[in-house]
C-alpha cells in the first residue's frame, strides 16, 4: 500500500512517463506519415532525436522532415527537463514534509505529562495502543524498527524510532514525567533492560511488562515491573473461564461495543469521602481493595474500613455517580 507521503511523487512520476511516451508516439507516427518510414526506423529516429545522442539520420530528410525533427527535439528535451524538475521538487517536498512532521511530533512528546510509554509496536503493542486510545489516554510508542514507520504514520500514532532499552531514549520520551510504561517487546531480556532503565529514571512509574517464558516473570518483577503479563497464559486462562463461566466473562469483558460492565481502580487520597468509611457504609460497590502495603483483599466484608492510600476496585464511573 502506498502511503500519502509518497503517493504525490509517484503520481508525478507516472505523469512524466506518460508525457515522454506521448512524445515518442508523436515522433514515431510523424516520421511514418511524413517520410513513409518503417515503424522501427521511425522509432529509432525519434529516440535518438529526443535523447540528442548525435547519431546520423536514418535517411535523408527533406525540409518538412527537418522541421518535424526540430519539433521532436523541443518536445522531448522540454518534457524531460520539466519532468526532472517536477520530480526533484516532489522529492524535496516529501523530505520537507517528513521533517516537519518529525519536529511536530517531537514537540508533542516534549510537552507530554502523565502519559504512557508503549515499547514496541508488534501485535501486543498495537493491542495496547488500541486500548489506550479507547480510554482517551495520551501515549507515545517507541520501537527501533524503521519498517514500522509507515504503519505508525498510517495509524496516526505518536512515535519514536529508537531503542527503548537506552536511557537517553527513555529520557527523550519523558519517562520521568510518565504515568506508566508498557513493555511489549517480544524479547524477555530486552523487557528486563527496559524495566531496569525506566525504574532507575522514575521510581514512581507504573510498569507492566510482557513475559514470554515462564521463568521471566520473576526476573521482570525483580527488575522493577509492577505487573507481569504472559499473553499466552492470560489467553489460556481467559479461554477456560469463558468455557466454564461464559456469562460472567461476558459481563466483565471490557469490550465496549458489547455493552459490558466496565471496571476500574481508584486510589483513595485525601479529601475522598471514602476515607474512614466501611465497605458497608460506602455508597459505591467496592469489589476489592489493595492496601498501601500491597495486600489484596478481594470481596471485602461490610465492616472493612477504607484507608487513605488504598486502591479500590469498583464499577467505572461509580465515584462520579
SVG drawing of the C-alpha trace seen along z (x, -y; Angstrom):
<svg xmlns="http://www.w3.org/2000/svg" viewBox="-25 -23 52 48">
<polyline fill="none" stroke="black" stroke-width="0.4" points="0.0,0.0 1.3,-3.4 1.3,-5.9 0.1,-9.5 3.7,-10.7 4.9,-9.1 1.7,-9.0 2.2,-12.5 5.8,-11.9 4.6,-8.7 1.7,-10.4 4.2,-12.9 6.5,-10.1 3.6,-8.4 2.7,-11.8 6.3,-12.2 6.4,-8.7 3.1,-9.3 4.3,-12.6 7.5,-11.1 5.6,-8.2 3.3,-10.6 6.3,-12.4 7.7,-9.1 4.4,-8.2 4.1,-11.6 7.6,-11.3 7.1,-7.7 3.7,-8.4 5.0,-11.6 8.0,-10.0 5.8,-7.2 3.3,-9.6 5.7,-12.3 8.6,-10.2 7.0,-6.9 9.5,-5.1 9.0,-1.7 8.0,-1.6 11.5,-0.5 13.2,-3.3 10.7,-5.9 11.0,-4.8 14.8,-4.7 14.9,-8.2 12.5,-9.5 14.5,-8.1 17.9,-9.3 16.4,-12.7 14.8,-13.1 18.0,-12.0 20.2,-14.1 22.8,-11.4 24.1,-12.8 23.8,-9.7 23.3,-10.3 19.8,-10.4 18.3,-7.1 17.6,-8.5 18.0,-11.9 15.3,-14.3 13.6,-17.0 12.7,-20.4 9.4,-19.2 11.2,-16.3 13.8,-18.6 11.2,-20.9 9.3,-18.0 12.6,-16.7 13.1,-20.1 9.6,-19.8 10.5,-16.4 13.8,-17.8 11.9,-20.7 9.1,-18.5 11.4,-15.7 14.0,-17.8 11.4,-20.2 9.3,-17.3 12.4,-15.7 13.6,-18.9 10.2,-19.7 9.8,-16.1 13.2,-16.2 12.4,-19.5 8.9,-18.3 10.3,-15.0 13.0,-16.8 10.5,-19.3 8.2,-16.4 11.1,-14.6 12.1,-17.8 8.5,-18.4 8.3,-14.8 11.5,-15.2 10.5,-18.6 7.1,-17.2 8.7,-14.4 11.0,-16.8 8.0,-19.0 6.0,-16.0 9.0,-14.8 9.5,-18.3 5.8,-18.5 5.9,-15.0 9.0,-15.8 7.2,-18.9 4.2,-16.8 6.5,-14.3 8.4,-17.2 5.1,-18.5 3.7,-15.2 2.8,-14.8 1.2,-11.8 1.4,-9.8 2.0,-6.1 5.0,-4.8 4.5,-1.7 7.7,0.1 7.3,2.0 4.5,1.8 4.0,5.5 0.8,7.3 0.8,6.9 1.9,3.2 -0.8,2.5 -3.5,4.0 -2.2,1.9 -2.4,-1.2 -6.0,-0.5 -6.9,-0.2 -5.1,-3.4 -6.7,-5.3 -10.2,-4.0 -9.5,-5.2 -8.5,-8.6 -5.1,-8.4 -2.0,-10.2 0.7,-7.8 3.9,-7.5 5.3,-4.4 9.0,-3.6 10.2,-1.0 13.6,-0.5 12.2,1.0 12.3,-1.5 10.0,0.7 7.1,-0.1 7.3,-3.9 4.8,-3.8 2.3,-1.8 2.6,-4.0 2.1,-7.1 -0.9,-5.5 -2.3,-4.7 -1.7,-8.3 0.4,-7.2 2.9,-9.5 6.1,-7.5 9.9,-7.5 12.1,-5.1 14.8,-4.2 15.8,-1.5 13.6,-1.8 16.2,0.0 18.5,-3.0 18.2,-5.6 18.7,-8.6 15.8,-7.3 13.6,-7.0 14.5,-10.5 13.6,-11.7 10.0,-10.3 9.9,-11.9 9.8,-8.8 10.4,-10.9 7.0,-12.6 5.2,-9.5 2.4,-7.8 3.1,-4.3 5.2,-2.2 4.2,1.0 7.0,3.3 5.5,5.2 8.8,6.3 8.8,10.0 12.2,10.4 12.1,11.0 15.8,9.9 15.0,6.6 12.0,6.1 14.2,6.6 16.6,4.0 13.8,1.5 12.3,2.1 15.6,1.6 16.3,-1.6 12.8,-3.0 12.7,-2.2 16.0,-3.9 14.8,-7.1 11.3,-7.2 10.9,-5.2 7.1,-6.1 6.5,-4.8 3.9,-2.0 5.4,0.7 3.6,3.5 5.9,6.0 5.3,8.8 6.8,12.2 7.0,15.0 9.0,17.5 7.7,18.9 11.0,18.0 11.0,14.5 8.1,13.3 10.3,13.4 13.2,11.6 10.9,8.9 9.4,8.5 12.9,8.2 13.9,5.7 11.1,3.4 7.9,4.3 4.7,3.7 2.8,6.2 4.0,9.0 1.7,10.4 2.1,13.5 -0.1,13.2 -0.2,16.9 -1.0,17.8 -3.6,15.0 -5.2,16.1 -5.4,19.7 -7.0,18.6 -9.5,16.4 -10.5,19.2 -11.0,21.6 -13.0,19.0 -15.1,18.3 -15.8,22.1 -16.7,22.6 -18.5,19.3 -19.3,17.6 -22.0,15.3 -19.6,13.9 -16.9,13.3 -19.3,11.5 -20.4,9.2 -16.8,8.4 -15.4,8.2 -14.1,4.7 -15.3,4.7 -17.3,1.5 -19.2,2.5 -20.9,5.3 -22.4,3.1 -20.5,4.9 -19.7,3.9 -16.6,1.8 -14.4,2.0 -11.7,-0.5 -9.4,-1.0 -9.2,-4.2 -6.6,-5.3 -8.2,-6.8 -6.4,-10.0 -7.5,-13.0 -10.0,-14.5 -12.1,-11.5 -15.3,-10.8 -14.4,-7.1 -11.5,-7.5 -12.5,-6.1 -15.8,-4.5 -16.6,-0.8 -17.4,1.1 -21.0,1.5 -21.3,-2.3 -19.9,-3.1 -22.4,-4.3 -20.5,-2.6 -20.0,1.1 -16.4,2.0 -15.3,5.2 -11.7,5.4 -9.2,3.4 -5.4,3.3 -3.8,1.9 -0.9,-0.6 1.4,2.2 0.4,4.4 -2.0,6.7 -5.1,7.6 -8.5,8.1 -10.9,9.5 -14.6,9.4 -14.1,7.3 -16.6,7.8 -19.0,4.9 -17.1,3.9 -13.7,3.5 -12.6,-0.1 -11.2,-2.0 -8.0,-3.9 -6.1,-6.6 -3.7,-5.3 -5.8,-2.2 -6.6,-1.3 -10.3,-0.1 -11.7,1.9 -15.2,0.7 -17.5,0.1 -16.3,-2.6 -17.9,-5.9 -19.2,-4.8 -17.5,-7.6 -18.8,-10.2 -22.4,-9.0"/>
</svg>
